[in-house]
Structures are given as structure tokens and as C-alpha cells.
Amino acid sequence: MDLKIKTPRSDDYSEYAEKVRSGTSEARSRAGERGELVRHEVGERMFDIMMEYFPQEYQERRREELVRAFGAGIAVGFLGREILRYTRR
């Protein structure tokens, strides 16, 4: 039984290292996407549970968030208007 084993050249090592690096970054990005999806699903389930078991607290928090968002919208609108006035001078 004659086995012919070819020893890799230094060029082969650098090519292999590049493949490993690119594969690692792709794997990390896929893992990050999966993590985002899992976090999103867990968040959705938490809201469902909160709505089911704590409806009054959920409504109160929802109202607070809407008031905050409305206030932020007014502030952004006001600042935008003032910036436009300033730039038109």
C-alpha cells in the first residue's frame, strides 16, 4: 500500500487561512441574524404574556410610550421648523 501524501505549500496555507477567515465571518453574521430573530421572538412572547396576565399594567405602559412618542414627535417637528427657518434666512 503506497500512500502519496502531498505536503502543502506556503501558498496553500495562506489560501486556506483566508477561507477559514471568510467562513468565520459568514458564520458570525448568520449567528448574529439568528440571535436577532430569537431576541425578537422572545420579546414578542413577553408582550403577549404581559398583555394576558397584566392587562392594566400593559395599558398604562402603552399609554406612557405613546405620550413619550408624541412628545418626541412634537419636539422633532419644532426643531425641524426652526432649522428650516434658520437656513432660509
C-alpha positions as CSV (number, residue, x, y, z in Angstrom):
1,M,0.0,0.0,0.0
2,D,1.7,3.1,-1.2
3,L,0.2,6.3,0.1
4,K,1.3,9.5,-1.6
5,I,0.9,12.4,0.8
6,K,1.4,15.8,-0.7
7,T,2.7,18.4,1.7
8,P,1.0,21.8,1.3
9,R,3.0,24.7,0.1
10,S,3.0,28.1,1.9
11,D,0.6,29.5,-0.7
12,D,-1.8,26.7,0.2
13,Y,-1.7,27.7,3.8
14,S,-2.5,31.4,3.2
15,E,-5.3,30.4,0.8
16,Y,-6.7,28.0,3.5
17,A,-6.3,30.7,6.2
18,E,-8.3,33.1,4.0
19,K,-11.1,30.6,3.5
20,V,-11.3,30.0,7.2
21,R,-11.4,33.7,8.0
22,S,-14.1,34.4,5.4
23,G,-16.1,31.4,6.6
24,T,-15.8,32.5,10.2
25,S,-17.1,36.0,9.4
26,E,-20.1,34.5,7.5
27,A,-20.8,32.1,10.4
28,R,-20.7,35.0,12.8
29,S,-23.1,37.1,10.7
30,R,-25.5,34.1,10.4
31,A,-25.3,33.5,14.2
32,G,-26.0,37.2,14.8
33,E,-29.0,37.1,12.5
34,R,-30.3,34.1,14.3
35,G,-29.7,35.8,17.7
36,E,-31.7,38.8,16.5
37,L,-34.5,36.6,15.4
38,V,-34.6,34.8,18.8
39,R,-34.5,38.0,20.7
40,H,-37.4,39.4,18.6
41,E,-39.4,36.2,19.2
42,V,-38.7,36.3,22.9
43,G,-39.8,39.9,23.1
44,E,-43.0,39.2,21.2
45,R,-43.8,36.3,23.6
46,M,-43.1,38.6,26.6
47,F,-45.5,41.2,25.3
48,D,-48.1,38.5,24.7
49,I,-47.7,37.2,28.3
50,M,-47.8,40.7,29.7
51,M,-51.0,41.5,27.8
52,E,-52.6,38.3,29.0
53,Y,-51.6,38.3,32.7
54,F,-51.2,42.1,33.4
55,P,-53.7,43.9,31.1
56,Q,-53.9,47.1,33.2
57,E,-50.1,47.5,33.6
58,Y,-49.7,46.9,29.9
59,Q,-52.3,49.6,29.0
60,E,-50.6,52.0,31.4
61,R,-47.1,51.4,29.9
62,R,-48.6,51.6,26.4
63,R,-50.1,55.0,27.1
64,E,-46.8,56.2,28.6
65,E,-45.0,55.1,25.5
66,L,-47.5,56.8,23.2
67,V,-47.2,60.0,25.2
68,R,-43.4,59.9,25.0
69,A,-43.5,59.2,21.3
70,F,-46.0,62.1,20.7
71,G,-43.8,64.4,22.7
72,A,-40.7,63.4,20.8
73,G,-42.6,64.0,17.5
74,I,-43.6,67.5,18.6
75,A,-40.0,68.3,19.7
76,V,-38.6,67.0,16.4
77,G,-41.2,68.9,14.4
78,F,-40.4,72.1,16.3
79,L,-36.7,71.7,15.9
80,G,-37.1,70.9,12.2
81,R,-39.2,74.0,11.7
82,E,-36.7,76.2,13.5
83,I,-33.8,74.8,11.5
84,L,-35.6,75.4,8.2
85,R,-36.4,79.0,9.3
86,Y,-32.7,79.5,10.2
87,T,-31.4,78.1,6.9
88,R,-33.9,80.2,4.8
89,R,-32.5,83.5,6.2
